[in-house]
Amino acid sequence: MKNEIHAIVFSVDEVAKMLACSTRTVARYCDEGLMTFRQVKENGRLMFTADDVNEFLETARRENKDE
């Protein structure tokens, strides 16, 4: 039996809670290309890895620091 490592993924609801924002805001970040995501083909739902969330937060921190 092969050992497979599966990335932990988060739903839009979970990411919204992490970022303390609405699910619509998370969807807007994705629509505007500010946040990367994975799309589950069977149901079309957006899913996010921890790397997706961390990358978004790091970019936001850098942009706020530059202002």
ABEGO torsion letter per residue (X at the ends): XBBBBBBBBBBAAAAAAAAGBBAAAAAAAAAAGABBBBBBAAAGBBBBBAAAAAAAAAAAAAAAAAX
